[in-house]
């Protein structure tokens, strides 16, 4: 297991006795299928079980732990980031040919944690402005009605 990834684990979930194997299984599951055989020498859970001397039942039990999937998702993000330069290059080539940048946006959202800047403040301000306009209109109408009432009383 890569040192780069192993230090990313804070503390394994309570009750995990084979911490190294647990962490290795998390990294294995976080690795895309097409790279598992090259990086680990096996491509599925059965192969992991045999190579690491741990039962598939235990692996399935780990998969039932909420923290396990949190770890898998976090490590997956770390793993995928190493490919960002290559993906950016491939996307740039595509963009230069087709002008389509949807893949760039998607990659940055999934891997880099980027999100579009949305002007929520503007929409809140727009709603606030409308509410103020409505309130001003109501005040104006009430003042207009009071003026009309006073005029009627003077006559």
N, C-alpha and C positions, 0 to 999 in steps of 0.2 A: 504494500500500500504506500502510496506517495506521501512523503513527509509534508508536502505542500497542503495536502488535504487533511491528514491526520491531526494536525494542530487545530483544525477548524472545529473540532468537537469540544463542546464545553464539558458536559458531564453526561455520561450515558444514563438512560432511564433507570429508575430504581429496579433492582432485582436482576439486572444483567450481570451474569457471572463471567461470561467470555467476552470481555469488552473489546479486545482486538478483533475477534471474529465478527462481532456486532458491527463495529466501525467499518471493517472490510466489506461486510455485506451491504451496508448502506452505500458505500462507494461503488460497489458492483452494481447495485440497483440504480444508482444515479448515473451510471455510464450508459450512453446510448447503446442499444442492442448491437449495432453494426461494429462497435469498437470493443465489445467485451471479450471476444475470443482473442484478439490481438493483445489486449492489455492484461488479461487474466489467464488465458489458456483454456477457457471454457466459456460457453455462451448462455447457459441457463442455470436456474436454481439448483437443478439436479447436479450439474457439474460443480457448482459452488459447494454443495453439500459434501460430495465425495472428496474434492480437493482439500477441504478444510476440516474434515472429520467432524462435521456437525449435522445433525439430522434435519431432514426437510421439515419435519414437524416443528422443530425449534425455530427454523427460519420463518415458518408460517406464523408461529406465536409472536415473533418479533414484529411481523407485519401488522399485527393487531394492535400494537402499541401506538398511540397517537403521536408521540414524540418521534417515532421511527420515520413516519412520513414527513414530518417537519424536517428532520435531518436529511432525508433523501432529497427533498425539494431544494434545501439550502445547498447541499453538496452538488447537486445537478447544476445549479446556477454557477457555482465556482468552476465546475468542470467545463461547462460550455463557454465560459468567458475566454478560455485559451484560444478558441476558434474565432473570436470576434475579428481580429485583423484579416484572416482569410475570407471570412464571410463579407466583411466590408469591401474587400477587393473584388470579390465575385459580384457583389451587388453593384459596385461602381461600374464594372464592365457591363452589366446588364443595363444599368441606368444610362450609360453612354450610348448603348445600342438602341434601347427602347424608350427611354425617358420615364420609365415606371419606377417609382420610389417606394411602393407599398411594402416591399420586402425589407427595406432599410428600417422603416417605421416599426414593422412587426418585430424584427430582430432586436432593436433597441428597447422595445417595450418588454419583450420576454426575457432577454438576457441582461440588459444593462439597467433595467429598472426605470427607464425613461417613461415619462408620460407627457402627453400634450399639455401645453399650458392652456388652461381654460380660464376664461375671465368670469369666474363665478362672482367676483366682487361686482362686476359690471351688471350681471343679471340681478344680483341682490339690489344694487343701486337703482336699476331700472324699476324693479318692483317697489322700492322705497319711494322713488320719484312719483310713480303712479299713485301710490297711497297718499302721498303728500298733495298731489294734484286733486285727488278725490276729496281729501279733507278740506283743502282750500275752497273747492267748488261748493262743498256743503256749508262752510262758514259764510261764503259769499251769498249763497242762496238764503241762509238764515238771516244775515244782515239785511239783505234786500227785502225780505218779508217783514222784518222789524221796521225798516224805513217806511214801507207801505202802510203798516199798521199805525205808525205815529202820524203819518200824513192824513190817514183816514180819521184819526181821533181829533186832529186840529180843525178839521172842517166841520 
